[in-house]
Amino acid sequence: MEVVKTENVTRIYRVGDVETNALRGVNLSIQSGEFTALIGPSGSGKTTLLQLIGCLDMPTSGRVTVNGKDVTNLNRNQRADIRAESIGFVFQFFALIPTLTAYENIEMPLLLAGKSSSERAERVKQLLEWIDLPDRANYRPDQLSGGQQQRVAVARALAINPALILADEPTANLDTPNGRQVMDVMTRLNKETGVTFLFATHDPRVIQYARRVVTLQDGLIIKDELVEKSAVGA
Amino acid sequence: MMQLIKMAFRDLLRNKRRSFFSSLALGMGLALLLLMAATVSGEIRGAMDTSIRLDSGHLQVRAKTYDANKNSVAYEDLIANPNEVAAKIASLEPVSVATPRLFASGILSDRDETTGIRILGIDTSSPAMAPFKDGMLTGKYLENDDRSGILIGETLANKLSLKAGDAVNLLANTSNGDVDQQLFTIRGIFTTHTPAFDEYTVLMPLAKAQAITKTEDHASAIFVLLKNSDQVDNVKNALQTEQLQVVTYLKMNEVLLQTEEFSRGYMVLIYLIVLAITAAVIVNTLIMSVFERTREIGILSAIGMKSTRIMSLFFIESSFLAIGGIFAGLIIGGIMVYFASTVGFYIGNYGATSMLIGERIYAYLTLKDAIDLTIMAFIVAILAALYPAIMAARLEPVEAMRGGKI
């Protein structure tokens, strides 16, 4: 099943009189269960494409479809609904809410989705076990290491059983062992749950985990290739 | 909702000092408002009480043609057989005291100094005279059969440098339009703690006042105190006749009531100014909070939190600040009002004959004022969150996260 489809998507940023063409007509299709890396140099449009697919931003032209639904021209609240129902995010910085514990951070999307207390408790417990942090449930982000925080962010992204998880440079702020741990968790969850991962990176240690690599340059896809070998760190 | 409340509470605890001072600002604002409201209420209430006790009573029964502004002692303007009329009125169940009084204009002179005064002819044994009797400073109180003694107020005594035992010349209007004068001895000096009243009032026994004004067995009014002021209209209706007019304390103290109305009007303006300043502090705190938490707001939005919930978060934070502020305000304001109501503010000779204000104002906080101001402070605090809340809710997740150095 096609989880993501972009058709001739462009995104132009205007700052004063200056226009920047971040995307110049991107056509991309992602199937369910894929573990795809979006690579390219800085300024190639990786983050912009993730933001458009993640309904965090709207394209200047073209069409974006997520999970079979055209999300191109949805209003603010409709986009929030799509994010809450279908998309999980893992950001480059450890995007946890500092006043909430690991448990509460993971629970937040479930609350927003209106899940019952017992459903939430069960799901958060399961996710904490999946990311090997059941004993850190009541720790605040500042009491966790960078790698642990990013694993909590992965668990939060996965909480609602999304069709798609978008990760923007998920290991950029992590050292090699922690980066490997996070990628291992993501790979394992992709295999075990079948959730689709699309992550932007330019870290070669991360790219080797991908089964498909899409290369962007100057706002255009210049290469799209399947990688046959299994993930190295898995 | 519980999660939002938890988040809001923890967010405020992140910067405890700022939250504390924001709450305190609201608290101080509320405390100030409570004190101001209590002071105005106390001033008006005190002035009304003073007027009722000393001057107007709850009711005055007068001859139909009597004009209180003229202090007329013409027969046709006076009540005949006042003791009999007063006794009849006193027999009514709601009436506490009814006593005849004669008001006359006069001039008091001591060697080369003279001053205009109002003679108050009284039944010295009436319980209505308690404020004067209790307020005796020097000398002795009057007896009804005293034919040459008077009492004067402290302010008047100070003004003319008089003391008990001094002799003064008193000139009074008479019922036939002439004037009469006689030498009197100051038996004593009293204070009602109302300088404006004490400055122009000379007390003498009713019989003597009738003699000097040639108004035998007549009085200007029957001064009536009721057991309960709520009964004023009932008693007024019961006493109203063809020959007599019955005037209530509300009518006699119209200036005071108008002043109260005016005071309440400008107090609302002052309330709004104080609350606007307080609101500015809260707006500033919450805007700072939005700026500091821009990235977090972006994250919450990215994981699907809708604008209304983001706004709610700020309204809840503002509510916490308001609750803290109101709590502080009620405690600080309560202490200030307590002192202001027991110790009072000394204002000296500030009143006028048309509005008897004591030399000390005692604050009086009504439950209604306390509730109204508390609700007003809460609403203002919530409204103060509106702009920061809208600001936060309008943040685009991408922009918000970029603002947070994504």
Interface residues (C-beta under 8 A of the other chain):
Chain A: Q51 G54 L56 D57 R76 N77 A80 D81 R83 A84 E85 G88 F89 F91 Q92 F93 A95 L96 I97 P98 T99 L100 E104 E107 M108 P109 L111 L112 A113 R156
Chain B: Q3 K6 M7 R10 D11 R14 R295 E296 I299 L300 S301 A302 I303 G304 M305 K306 S307 R309 E396 P397 V398 M401 G404 K405 I406
